[in-house]
Amino acid sequence: MKQLRTLFLLLLLLGGMLSGYAQNQERRPTYVLVHGAWHGGWCWQAVAQRLTDAHNKVYAPTLTGLGERKHLIDPSVDIDTHIQDIVNLIEMEDLHDVYLVGHSYAGAVIAGVADRIPSRLHKLIFLDAMIIEDGQSPISLQPKTVQEVQLKNIQRKENFAPFDVALFGVTAPSMVSWVKDRLSPQPFGTFAQQLHLKNPYGNGLPLVYIACTNPQLPIMKEMSEKVRSDHKLNWHYREIATGHDAMLTEPKKLADMLMALVD
C-alpha cells in the first residue's frame, strides 16, 4: 500500500512538472525573422541559434524567389507575394503574439503583414529597414539617379543583381565568400510594386527601429532620421554599431537586443 501511495505521489509530481513545462513552452516568445533583398532565411542562422538556445521559438522563412526558393523567381513575384508568404507561415503554424522582425527591404513586408493580421502580432521590429508607406514602392525612396537605373530594369523586366557584400558591412574574407555564394537576384516586381495599406501604418502595433550605424548606409540614415522625428507613431529607437547585415556581422549583440525587447 505504501509503495502504491509513493508511486501515486510521484505520478502527481511528474504530471505537475510536465504541465509547468508545457505552460513555459507556450509562454516562450515567438520570433519570425524576415530577410531583406537578395538574401534568404540562411542569413539568420547565427541569430536564430542564439534565440533558440535561450528557449525562444524562432522561424526564419525564405521569401519566394530567393535563397533555396530562387527557382521560383517569376515576373509575378512582388511585395504582395512576400507579404502572403509571411501571413501564410504565421497562420499555418498558428502563431500568436509574434515579434515580427524585418530587415532592409522586408520593412515593406512586415508593414503589409501588420496591415492584414495584426491580431497575431505582438511587436514590429524594423532592422535597418525601409519605412515604406501606403502608395510608396522601394524604388520611390531611392535617390533620383538610382531610381532611373532601377526603372530601366523594371521596364525590361530584369531582376536586380545583388549589391557588393561590402555595402552590407560584410568584410571578413571567409564571410564574404560565404555570403556571395548565397545571394540571389531580387525579383524586379518587389521593387516596382507600390505598397497598399488599408489601415494606418503599423496598424496600432508597437514599433521598434534598430539602426545599423557603423557604417550606416545613406538611405538607411534617412530612414532612421525619419523614425526619430516621427512622434506621431511613438517609435522605440535603438542602434547597433555594425554594418547593414547585423545578423551576419554581430549576431550575438543582435540576438541579445531582440530578447531585450520582450515585454
FENBELWO-V683875 format. One line per field, one symbol per residue. psi: psi as a letter, one per 20 degrees, with the letter a starting at -180 (. if undefined). burial: b if it has 16 or more other ideal C-beta (glycine too) atoms within 10 Angstrom, else e. A space follows every 50 residues. Layout:
psi = ???
burial = ???
This chain:
psi = ghhggggghgggggghghghggghghipqppoopraqiarhhijghghgh hghjkqpppmqpqpjrcikhijpqhipaghghghghggggghilqqlpoo pppdhihhghhhghhglhiiqhqpooolqpnorpiqrhhiiqqghggggh hggghilpqpqqrphhhijohpghhgggghiiqqqpphhhhhqqpopirq pikjqppppopojnqpqghhhgghhgghinigilqpprqpmrahmhhhhl hgggghgghiip.
burial = eeeeeeeeeeeeeeeeeeeeeeeeeeeebbbbbbbbbbbbbbbbebbbeb beeeebbbbbbbbbbbbebbeebeeebbbbbbbbbbbebbeeeebeebbb bbbbbbbbbbbbbbbbbeebbbbbbbbbbbbbeeebbbbebbeeeeeeeb eebbeeeebbebeebeebbbeeeeeeeebeebbbbbbbbbbbbbbebeee bbbebbbbbbbbbeebbebbeebbeebeeeeeeebeeeebebbbbbbbbb beebbebbeebee
